[in-house]
Amino acid sequence: MVAATALLGGCFAGSGAGGEDASGRIRVAMMQPPRSGLSPLSDDAFKLSRWSTAETLVRLDRDGNAVPSLATGWRRSGRTWTFTLRERVTFHDGTILTAEAVVRSLTAAVRASPKPRILDGVDLTVRAAGPTAVTVTTGAADPLVPQRLSSPQLAILAAKAYAGRTVNPVGAGTGPFVLVRADGTASATLDRYERYWGGRAKATGIDVRYVPDGTARAAALRTGEADIVEAVPVAQARLLDQELLTEVPMPRTNTLYLNTRRGPFKDPGLRAAARAAVDARGLVAGVYEGRADLATGLLGPALPWAAPLRAPVRHTPAAAPRGAAITIGTFTDRAELPEVAQLLQQQLEKAGFRVRLDVREYAAVEADALAGKFDAFVLSRATVLDSGDPAAYLYSDFASDGSFHLSQLSDPGVDRALATASAAPVGEARRRAIVAAEAAVLATDAAVPMLHERVVQGDAAGVVGAAHDPRERELVTVDTYVR
């Protein structure tokens, strides 16, 4: 406890104490520091979204349907979608939301290298259609264009954000809170934006501190140093006042990715042996203390339509490991993952593998993981993070040209199934195609789904209106405040 308190000492100085915050500001302890300087073209976009500072043309409702945000409506004609922009919206620097601004932001995303993963495999062109409308045209018919445009990585920012070599969101969004300071991997400060088109926020601002240590985050809730605490570790949750915790089933799967391009797991038989060796029930009971759901596929109970559509998957027979040496990578930012890796090490060694672990902070391990430098990687992966539709996640992770290619998979059958799922119309046909693509991936044993996580969020007793969002897009909203 002393160490955890030391990590937090002074974190929220001047922000109030206990359940009362006289300044009207909300103190938030977040799990992961920014990885790319809060660039909206990276996963940092989801921080901007959770702080309600950067907005998109479209947002998703609870059921994953596309609903208006900065665009008030849209219509489709073949491969072209026309979006009508909301009027009288200002950026935080006082400039006006225009079609030109939307074209600038979306074109920057299209030209980025790497692209935001929601654009994997998508050929997209954006043009102004007058001052308050834009057209979005895709190379192939795409029924998911509105859902894609809901991704926080496609946020619309003011021109000033694009003035340098990197995209800088400070003072450039349209949300109820303006990002006024970003202090690297330490903190961020946001103030209420008084000219917000959606009404005045109830809180006067947000003070964010990044606290990667899970014990320290739990301590922040226990001691009253934070009002909202992101991702309370399971091991700490049982030590806290349960009335301060909210458990939300997540579209997030804890998966063991196997490197299919090189090393022992290039052999399908050894991949099958690894799958057979994994005891996911032991992980759910031992590491997650029952606060997780056993995986029967890549898509979990947060997508209840998937399970009834599944059929048994045929796998390659397992081969004998015969002491094959493997390295499993994972990261410390999610407190449970190192323990998961340790138990997997025991299970795989019992099956005949020789296992070495490489555990670091995510920022230090991501590049090696994407470059295929591990034989296996343990990842907690959101399956509908970007569009509310799992086809984008499946494509990103398992297509031959996917941008988050931990398994290094290149399988023509999987590529065909993913292409079919991506092109299917929204509705039952698309869901069946997605489940078929999931089956094609599982048949390769490129990924071994183990469990589906539930997020545990801590809200201090005085917090009102904090979002509990399974998609991890919302946290502090226009209606959130501290009594």
C-alpha positions in Angstrom: 0.0 0.0 0.0 2.9 2.4 0.8 4.3 1.9 -2.7 0.9 2.4 -4.4 0.4 5.6 -2.4 3.8 6.9 -3.4 3.0 6.4 -7.0 -0.1 8.6 -6.6 1.4 11.2 -4.3 0.5 14.7 -5.6 -1.3 13.3 -8.7 -4.4 15.3 -8.2 -3.0 18.2 -6.2 -5.4 21.1 -6.2 -8.3 19.1 -7.5 -10.2 18.7 -4.2 -10.4 15.7 -1.9 -12.8 13.2 -0.6 -16.1 12.9 -2.4 -16.5 16.7 -2.8 -14.7 18.7 -5.4 -15.3 22.4 -4.8 -13.9 23.2 -8.2 -16.5 21.1 -10.0 -13.7 19.2 -11.7 -13.5 15.4 -12.2 -10.3 13.5 -11.3 -9.7 10.5 -13.5 -7.1 7.8 -13.1 -6.6 6.1 -16.4 -4.7 2.8 -17.1 -2.5 3.4 -20.1 -0.5 6.5 -20.9 -0.7 7.8 -24.5 1.3 5.8 -27.0 1.4 8.3 -29.8 1.2 11.7 -28.3 -2.6 11.6 -28.2 -2.7 11.4 -32.0 -6.3 10.6 -33.0 -4.9 8.4 -35.8 -3.7 5.9 -33.1 -5.4 4.0 -30.3 -4.9 7.3 -28.3 -8.1 8.4 -30.1 -10.1 6.4 -27.6 -8.8 8.6 -24.7 -9.9 11.7 -26.6 -13.3 10.1 -27.0 -13.6 9.0 -23.4 -12.8 12.6 -22.3 -15.5 14.0 -24.7 -13.1 16.3 -26.4 -13.0 14.9 -30.0 -16.1 13.9 -31.9 -16.9 12.0 -35.1 -19.5 12.5 -37.8 -21.5 9.5 -36.5 -21.7 7.7 -33.1 -23.1 4.3 -32.1 -26.1 3.7 -29.9 -26.2 0.9 -27.3 -27.2 -1.6 -29.9 -24.4 -0.6 -32.3 -26.6 1.3 -34.7 -25.2 4.4 -36.3 -26.8 7.7 -35.1 -26.1 11.4 -35.8 -23.3 13.3 -34.2 -21.5 16.0 -36.2 -23.5 14.8 -39.1 -27.2 15.1 -38.8 -28.1 12.6 -41.5 -26.8 10.6 -44.5 -28.0 8.8 -47.6 -26.4 6.2 -49.9 -26.2 6.0 -53.6 -24.2 3.0 -54.7 -20.6 3.4 -53.5 -21.2 7.0 -52.4 -22.6 8.3 -49.1 -23.5 11.9 -48.6 -23.4 13.3 -45.0 -25.1 16.5 -44.0 -23.2 18.4 -41.4 -24.5 19.9 -38.2 -24.6 23.7 -38.4 -23.3 26.2 -35.8 -20.7 23.8 -34.5 -17.4 25.4 -33.5 -14.0 23.9 -32.9 -12.3 24.7 -29.6 -10.1 27.3 -31.3 -13.3 29.2 -32.4 -13.2 28.1 -36.1 -16.4 26.7 -37.7 -17.1 23.1 -38.7 -17.2 23.0 -42.4 -17.1 20.4 -45.2 -13.5 21.5 -45.9 -12.6 20.7 -42.3 -14.2 17.3 -42.5 -12.4 16.5 -45.8 -9.1 17.6 -44.2 -9.5 15.3 -41.2 -10.7 12.2 -43.0 -8.2 12.6 -45.8 -5.4 12.8 -43.2 -6.6 9.4 -41.8 -6.8 7.9 -45.3 -3.3 8.9 -46.1 -1.8 8.0 -42.7 0.8 5.2 -42.5 -0.3 3.0 -40.9 -3.9 3.8 -41.5 -6.4 3.7 -38.7 -7.4 0.0 -38.5 -11.0 0.8 -39.3 -9.8 1.6 -42.8 -8.0 -1.7 -43.3 -8.8 -2.9 -46.8 -10.9 0.2 -47.5 -10.3 2.5 -50.5 -12.0 5.7 -49.4 -12.3 9.2 -51.0 -13.8 12.2 -49.3 -15.0 15.4 -51.1 -16.9 18.5 -50.1 -20.4 18.7 -51.6 -21.1 22.3 -50.7 -20.3 24.1 -47.3 -22.3 21.7 -45.1 -22.1 18.3 -46.9 -19.5 15.8 -47.7 -19.4 12.7 -49.9 -17.6 9.6 -48.9 -17.0 7.2 -51.8 -15.5 3.7 -51.4 -13.7 1.6 -54.0 -16.2 -1.3 -53.4 -19.7 -1.1 -52.1 -19.4 -0.9 -48.3 -22.6 -1.1 -46.1 -20.6 -0.1 -43.0 -19.5 3.4 -44.0 -21.6 5.1 -41.2 -20.3 2.7 -38.6 -16.7 3.2 -39.8 -17.1 6.9 -39.4 -18.0 6.4 -35.8 -14.5 5.3 -35.0 -12.7 7.7 -32.6 -9.7 7.4 -34.9 -11.7 9.3 -37.5 -12.5 12.3 -35.3 -12.9 15.7 -36.9 -10.4 18.3 -35.7 -9.7 21.9 -36.5 -7.1 22.8 -39.1 -4.5 23.7 -36.4 -4.3 20.1 -35.4 -2.6 19.2 -38.8 -0.1 22.1 -38.9 2.8 20.0 -37.8 4.3 16.7 -38.7 2.0 14.9 -36.2 -1.7 15.5 -35.5 -2.0 17.5 -32.3 -5.5 17.5 -30.7 -4.8 20.2 -28.1 -7.5 22.9 -28.4 -8.7 21.4 -31.7 -11.8 19.3 -30.9 -15.6 20.0 -30.9 -16.7 18.2 -27.7 -18.0 19.6 -24.3 -14.5 19.6 -22.9 -11.4 21.3 -24.5 -8.0 19.7 -24.1 -5.9 22.5 -22.8 -2.7 20.6 -21.8 -1.2 17.2 -22.5 1.8 16.4 -20.3 3.3 13.5 -22.2 2.7 10.2 -20.3 2.0 11.9 -17.0 -1.3 13.8 -17.3 -3.8 15.7 -19.3 -6.0 18.7 -18.4 -9.4 19.6 -19.9 -11.7 22.5 -19.3 -15.4 22.9 -20.0 -16.0 24.3 -23.5 -18.7 27.0 -23.1 -19.8 27.0 -26.7 -20.4 23.3 -27.1 -23.2 22.7 -29.6 -24.8 20.0 -27.4 -25.2 22.1 -24.2 -23.1 23.1 -21.3 -21.2 20.3 -19.5 -22.1 19.8 -15.8 -18.5 19.5 -14.7 -16.1 22.4 -15.1 -13.2 20.2 -16.3 -11.3 17.0 -16.1 -8.0 16.3 -14.5 -6.4 13.1 -15.9 -3.5 11.1 -14.5 -2.1 8.0 -16.1 -1.6 5.3 -13.5 -0.4 2.0 -15.2 0.0 0.3 -11.8 -3.3 -1.4 -11.0 -2.7 -1.4 -7.3 -2.1 2.3 -7.4 -5.4 2.9 -9.4 -7.3 0.9 -6.8 -5.6 2.9 -4.0 -6.7 6.1 -5.7 -10.3 5.1 -5.4 -9.9 3.8 -1.8 -8.2 7.0 -0.6 -10.5 9.4 -2.5 -7.6 10.7 -4.6 -9.6 10.0 -7.8 -13.3 10.3 -8.7 -13.3 7.8 -11.6 -10.9 4.9 -11.9 -10.5 3.0 -15.1 -10.0 -0.8 -15.1 -9.7 -1.8 -11.5 -7.7 -5.1 -11.4 -9.7 -8.2 -10.4 -7.3 -8.8 -7.5 -7.9 -5.4 -6.1 -11.7 -5.3 -6.7 -12.5 -7.7 -3.8 -10.6 -5.3 -1.4 -12.7 -2.3 -2.3 -16.2 -1.1 -1.3 -18.3 -3.1 -3.8 -20.9 -0.2 -4.0 -18.2 1.8 -5.7 -17.6 -0.7 -8.5 -19.5 -1.4 -11.7 -18.8 -4.6 -13.6 -19.5 -4.4 -17.3 -19.4 -7.4 -19.7 -17.0 -6.3 -22.5 -16.7 -7.2 -26.2 -13.1 -8.0 -25.2 -11.4 -11.3 -25.6 -8.2 -12.5 -23.9 -6.5 -14.4 -26.7 -3.3 -16.3 -27.2 -2.0 -15.3 -30.7 0.4 -17.8 -32.3 3.0 -16.8 -34.9 2.1 -18.7 -38.1 4.9 -17.3 -40.2 8.0 -18.5 -38.4 9.2 -20.4 -35.4 7.6 -23.6 -34.0 4.0 -22.4 -34.6 4.6 -22.3 -38.3 3.6 -26.0 -37.9 -0.2 -26.3 -37.7 0.2 -29.4 -35.6 2.2 -27.5 -32.9 -0.4 -24.8 -33.0 -3.1 -27.4 -32.4 -0.9 -28.8 -29.5 -0.8 -25.4 -27.9 -4.6 -24.9 -28.2 -5.2 -28.3 -26.6 -2.8 -27.5 -23.7 -4.6 -24.3 -22.7 -6.9 -24.7 -19.7 -9.0 -21.6 -20.0 -11.2 -22.6 -17.0 -8.2 -22.4 -14.8 -7.5 -18.9 -16.0 -11.1 -17.7 -15.4 -11.1 -19.2 -11.9 -7.6 -18.5 -10.8 -6.6 -15.2 -12.4 -10.0 -13.5 -12.9 -11.7 -14.9 -9.7 -14.8 -15.7 -11.8 -15.1 -12.2 -13.1 -14.8 -13.3 -16.8 -16.6 -15.6 -19.2 -15.1 -18.7 -20.7 -14.5 -18.3 -24.4 -16.1 -20.6 -27.0 -15.0 -18.3 -29.9 -13.4 -15.0 -30.6 -16.7 -13.2 -30.1 -18.1 -13.3 -26.6 -21.4 -12.8 -24.8 -21.4 -9.1 -25.4 -22.4 -10.1 -29.0 -25.2 -12.6 -28.0 -26.1 -13.3 -31.7 -22.8 -15.1 -32.4 -23.2 -18.2 -30.3 -26.4 -19.5 -31.9 -24.9 -19.2 -35.4 -21.8 -21.2 -34.6 -21.1 -24.7 -35.9 -18.2 -27.0 -34.7 -14.8 -26.1 -36.0 -12.5 -28.8 -37.5 -8.9 -28.5 -36.4 -5.6 -30.0 -37.5 -4.6 -32.9 -35.3 -2.1 -32.0 -32.5 1.5 -32.9 -32.9 3.9 -33.7 -30.1 5.8 -30.6 -28.9 9.0 -32.6 -28.1 10.5 -29.7 -26.2 9.9 -27.1 -28.8 11.2 -23.7 -27.4 8.8 -20.8 -27.6 8.7 -17.2 -26.3 5.4 -15.8 -25.1 5.1 -12.0 -25.0 2.6 -9.9 -23.1 2.5 -6.6 -21.2 2.1 -5.2 -17.7 -0.5 -2.5 -18.4 -3.4 -4.9 -17.8 -2.6 -6.3 -14.4 -4.0 -9.8 -15.1 -2.0 -10.5 -18.3 1.4 -11.3 -16.7 -0.3 -13.8 -14.4 -2.2 -15.3 -17.4 1.1 -15.7 -19.2 2.7 -17.4 -16.2 -0.2 -19.9 -16.0 0.1 -20.5 -19.7 3.8 -21.1 -19.3 3.0 -23.9 -16.8 0.3 -25.4 -19.0 2.4 -25.4 -22.1 5.4 -26.8 -20.4 3.3 -29.6 -19.0 2.3 -30.4 -22.6 6.0 -30.6 -23.6 7.0 -27.1 -24.8 9.9 -25.1 -23.3 8.6 -21.6 -22.6 10.2 -18.3 -22.0 8.2 -15.2 -21.0 8.9 -11.6 -22.2 6.7 -9.2 -20.2 7.1 -5.4 -20.6 4.9 -2.3 -20.7 2.8 -2.2 -23.8 4.6 0.8 -25.3 7.9 -1.1 -25.1 6.5 -4.4 -26.6 4.0 -3.4 -29.3 6.5 -2.9 -32.1 8.2 -6.3 -31.5 4.8 -8.0 -31.3 3.6 -6.5 -34.6 6.9 -7.4 -36.2 6.3 -11.1 -35.4 9.3 -11.3 -33.0 7.4 -13.5 -30.5 6.2 -17.1 -31.0 3.1 -16.3 -29.1 1.5 -13.2 -27.6 -1.2 -12.8 -24.9 -3.5 -9.9 -25.7 -6.6 -8.5 -24.3 -8.3 -7.4 -27.5 -11.5 -5.4 -28.0 -13.5 -7.1 -30.8 -15.9 -4.2 -31.8 -13.7 -1.3 -30.7 -13.9 0.7 -33.9 -17.1 0.2 -35.7 -19.4 -1.7 -33.4 -19.0 -4.5 -36.0 -16.5 -7.3 -35.4 -15.7 -7.7 -39.1 -13.2 -4.9 -38.8 -11.5 -6.5 -35.9 -11.3 -9.9 -37.6 -9.9 -8.2 -40.8 -7.3 -6.2 -38.8 -6.0 -9.1 -36.9 -6.2 -12.0 -39.4 -6.3 -10.8 -43.0 -3.1 -11.1 -44.9 -2.8 -7.3 -45.1 -4.3 -6.6 -41.7 -2.7 -3.8 -39.7 -2.7 -5.6 -36.3 -1.2 -8.8 -37.5 0.1 -10.5 -34.4 -0.4 -14.0 -35.7 1.3 -13.2 -39.1 -1.5 -15.2 -40.7 -1.7 -15.5 -44.5 -4.4 -17.9 -45.4 -6.4 -17.6 -48.7 -9.5 -19.3 -47.2 -9.5 -16.9 -44.3 -9.0 -13.9 -46.6 -12.0 -15.0 -48.7 -14.2 -15.4 -45.6 -13.1 -12.0 -44.3 -13.8 -10.4 -47.7 -17.3 -11.9 -47.7 -18.0 -10.8 -44.2 -16.8 -7.2 -44.9 -19.0 -6.9 -48.0 -22.2 -8.5 -46.6 -25.2 -6.2 -46.0 -26.0 -5.2 -42.4 -28.3 -7.7 -40.7 -28.6 -11.4 -40.5 -26.6 -12.2 -43.6 -23.6 -10.1 -42.3 -23.8 -11.9 -38.9 -23.7 -15.3 -40.5 -20.7 -14.3 -42.7 -18.9 -12.9 -39.6 -19.4 -16.2 -37.7 -18.2 -18.1 -40.8 -15.0 -15.9 -40.9 -14.5 -16.5 -37.2 -14.7 -20.3 -37.9 -12.1 -20.0 -40.7 -9.7 -18.2 -38.4 -10.2 -20.7 -35.5 -9.6 -23.6 -37.9 -6.1 -22.4 -38.4 -5.3 -22.2 -34.7 -3.6 -18.9 -35.3 -5.5 -17.6 -32.3 -6.7 -19.4 -29.2 -9.5 -17.5 -27.5 -9.4 -18.1 -23.8 -11.9 -15.8 -22.0 -14.0 -12.7 -22.4 -13.3 -10.0 -19.9 -15.6 -7.8 -17.8 -14.3 -4.4 -17.0 -14.5 -3.2 -13.4 -14.8 0.6 -13.2 -14.6 2.5 -9.9 -16.7 5.6 -9.3 -16.4 7.5 -6.0 -19.6 7.9 -4.0 -20.2 11.5 -5.2 -19.9 10.7 -8.9 -23.0 11.1 -11.0 -23.5 10.2 -14.6 -20.2 8.5 -15.4 -20.5 6.3 -18.5 -20.0 2.5 -18.2 -19.4 1.8 -21.9 -18.5 -1.7 -23.0 -17.0 -0.3 -26.2 -14.6 1.9 -24.2 -15.6 5.1 -26.1 -17.3 7.1 -23.3 -16.3 7.8 -19.7 -16.8 11.4 -18.8 -19.8 12.9 -20.7 -21.6 16.2 -20.8 -23.8 14.9 -17.9 -21.0 13.6 -15.6 -20.2 15.6 -12.4 -19.2 15.1 -8.8 -21.6 16.0 -6.1 
